[in-house]
Amino acid sequence: MLKRKIFFVPIIFLLISCRPAEFFVFFSDPYSWVYLQEKGLSTGELTKLVEAEGYTLKLVITEKPEQAEKVLRETLESYQPAITVVASLFSMDLSLFAADFPDSIFVHLESRGSSPKLQSPDNASANLIGHSFNRLPAFYQAGYAAARLLANPLLSEKHNTSGRGRVGVLAAGLTPGGREEIRAFKEGFLKLADHSQLLTIEIPGINDRVKAKEHINNLKRQGVVIYLLKSYTLNSLFLDYLINESGLAIVEDWQAAGGYSEAVLFSIEDNYQQALKTILANDFSDILQTETKLIWGEALNISESLKRELQFVR
């Protein structure tokens, strides 16, 4: 009996070791990949996340837009992956790949400016899933944090506000999604503060730097010390101003862009590590969503306990 066991165990081990690896393809372009790395999704981190779920990573970065679909098709034919994640600026019709490779799950990982096409409702594929970031909870929490920080002794002392400073929203070129994010920010703010402490200005043109300067000067005169910047091309102008005037900015995607450290109070960031965890742990029955996160900046040195209370990542 003992001899049978000794003989049987190596056979099981051999069968397991011969099982074909399930591949996880991550397909991107150099620009998107640099952006994702700056957001904390390094090759090492991606490999660790993928291998923890039992997959073998195949990372493909292609430089030429005209070759993107050809390279992706060759990759799919060679590796027959279980999951293919596409995070790319290049225009690609993923529904064609989903139809041709029905045994692979395709996920379009949203990033700023990404453009792969998903299927139309008339041409829906069960193996093609979209992923997006739910930014509304983070904007709500950002508004709540801004109101909470107005009463912080460090801020009150720095700006001589006696806890009655104001928050200003500077917006330009808003999309419908951007308007919803501002609405969520205001809701969070008004949980602790009142309407008189919140001022909003929407600038008609995203390149009108003269008007933009007038608006931020006007907000400063009205006691604004914290500014939510949703003004895209005008953000750098406002950040330069806030550095000179010791103002505090709430921004988006500061982790990737960097700079203006003295003016950034905190940043609202898409969480790509969590997005990959969401994708790897999902049954792909519906569109995937991951919540964004708040990253503390360098403009105000508050306690670690307050950061945790306000749900900051660091």
Secondary structure, 3 states (H helix, E strand, C coil): CHHHHHHHHHHHHHHHHCCCCCEEEEEECHHHHHHHHHCCCCHHHHHHHHHHCCCEEEEEECCCHHHHHHHHHHHHHHHCCCEEEEECCCCCEHHHHHHHCCCCEEEEECCCCCCCECCCHHHCCCCEEEEEEECHHHHHHHHHHHHHHHCCHHHHHHHCCCCCCEEEEEEECCCHHHHHHHHHHHHHHCCCCCHHHEEEEEECCCCCHHHHHHHHHHHHHCCEEEEEEECHHHHHHHHHHHHHHCCEEEEECHHHHCCCCCCEEEEEECCHHHHHHHHHCCCCCCCEEEECEEEECCCCCCCHHHHHHCCECC
